Amino acid sequence: MWPLRSMAFFALFVVMCTLSLVHPLIGAVNYIMIYQVNPVTSWWGRPLADLGIRFSLTAALFMGLGMALNWSKLPRVRPLVCTWQALLILLVCIACFSRLIGVQVTDWPTHLVMEKFIKLSIFVMCLTHLVSNRRAFNVLLWTLVLGSLVLGYDAYTAPRGEFISGRLESVGGPDFRASSGLAVHMAAMLPLIGAAFFIARNWRWRIMAMVAGAFTVNTIILCRTRSAFLALMFTGIVAVLLAPRIRRFRVWGALVLVSIASNSLADKHFWDRMATLQDDEYMAQDDSANLRKRIWAAAFTMIADYPYGVGCGNFPRVVGRYDHTVKYRGTHNTFILCVAELGVHGAAVFLLLLLLSGFQLWQCRGLAALSRAPPQTIMVIYGISLSMFTYLASGLFTERFYVESFWWVLAMPTCLLRAIRREVEETELEPELNATRPAWDGWGLMPAPLPG
């Protein structure tokens, strides 16, 4: 007899796959939730694992089939492939080519990394097409909030066996099996949860965002990850400096309340670990810090020897040739990983993708005045900006390059820009609405009306 939770999940999964044949966006929601929860690794998911179903792949296939069946009904986007998407395709091609010109490895399953990168890129391409209007974007945003709530609840109810040396491990999807991966993901979700709270139109949704935020903060504390803590510290400073004028005091108040609540949740073990960041003697002897130094030193030598990259997924195998003590170790740095595996040209394309995501947010800010809901648009831009900053800051100490949720956040500016442009086009067709709408300067409210 299956546990009730297993039966409920499987029934919901079947319903979501069926509905995605009619509404492909539901398929994207299904995929995102499965990616975060990953039921087959939990105690209640063991009966589901026996079925041999790859739930995330199945959800993606149903989403793709739904897009094919409803192509004529999907939102029209122009251009069909934007510059950001074209750069992503180019990066995937570079990754594939790196397997040919890089170091040939036969005793390490590097093809799995390449397959994952291709899969996540295909999903992101589909996502940026499906999420091209305000309603679809809000669905994506609240899906991430709900996913954080479920992940946070699983972390809150995790048994003692899931803790190693006092740190929470093995909760959520494959990218969150290590405490650092889970903590960084939840840290990047916090700004999006905050944005969802501010744009919510009724108290029920705001309560959901508050509960999700509380569980998210608690999960970060349970992971006791210094990289996520540092990223959040820097993000907090940026959040204060970039707070939109129209919501500045509310945002500052929310930041103060979150800081107080987080401090009350954190235990002595958490603060003791964070305090080691200021202890030079401890850091000089810390195995984790010293390991990173050895890996990065070997990586720089590797990059000098292979400026065009050692090949997608090959770093853990090749780094042992430069320092046998770090054999089969990851880079613990997103940017070094990109340069080492995809070469300087791949890193250049990746940098362009990051810059373009930031430029798209700047474009969204400029067009926010003409959107249907300028205050909500500004808060969403603010949340995405902070989420991207958190991921990039934590990427200095962890590997995020092949993490799917990292690419979802990078794709959100493309989705939002398409949604706002659609609203601008609709506004131009409604001059009477345009004439009465107040003008926004991006972060504040201007008294003058927009021209008709």
DARA-V359096 format. One line per field, one symbol per residue. ss: DSSP state (@ for helix, = for strand, . for the rest). phi: phi as a letter, one per 40 degrees, with the letter a starting at -180 (. if undefined). burial: 1 if it has 9 or more other ideal C-beta (glycine too) atoms within 8 Angstrom, else 0. A space follows every 50 residues. Layout:
ss: ???
phi: ???
burial: ???
//
This chain:
ss: ...@@@@@@@@@@@@@@@@@...@@@@@@@@@@@@@@.@@@.@@@@@@@. ....@@@@@@@@@@@@@@@.@@@.........@@@@@@@@@@@@@@@@@@ @.........@@@@@@@@@@@@@@@@@@@@...@@@@@@@@@@@@@@@@@ @@@@@@...@@@==..==.....@@@..@@@@@@@@@@@@@@@@@@@@@. ..@@@@@@@@@@@@@@@@@@@@@..@@@@@@@@@@@@@@@@...@@@@@@ @@@@@@@@@@@@@@@..@@@@@@@@@@@.@@@@@@.@@@@@@@@@@@@@@ @@@@@.........@@@@@@@..@@@.......@@@@@@@@@@@@@@@@@ @@@@@@@@@@@@@@@@@@@@...@@@@@@@@@@@@@@@@@@@@@...... ...@@@@@@@@@@@@@@@@@@@@@@@@@..@@@@@@.===....=====. ..
phi: .ccdcccccccccccccccccbbdcccccdccccdccfcccccccccccc cgcccccccccccccccccbdcccdcbbccbccccccccccccccccccc ccccbbbacccccccccccccccccccccccbaccccccccccccccccc ccccccccccccbbfgbcbgbgcccbcccccccccccccdcccccccccc cacccccdcccccccccccdcccfbcccccccccccccccccdddcbdcc ccccccccccccccccbcccccccccccccccccbccccccccccccccc cccccbccgchdgcddccccccaccbcgcccfacccdccccbgccccccc cccccccccccccccccdccccbdccccccdcccdcccccccccccbbcb cbcccccccccccccccccccccccccccbcccccccccbchbabbcccc cc
burial: 00000110110010011111101111111111111111110101111100 00001101110111111001000110100001011111111101110110 01101001010011011111111111111111110111111111111111 11111101000110001110111011101111111111111111111111 00001101111111111111111111111111011101110111011100 11011001101100100001101101100000100100111101111111 11100101111111111111001001101011111111111111111011 01110111011011101111100111111111111111111111111111 10111111111111111111111101100000011011110101000001 00
//
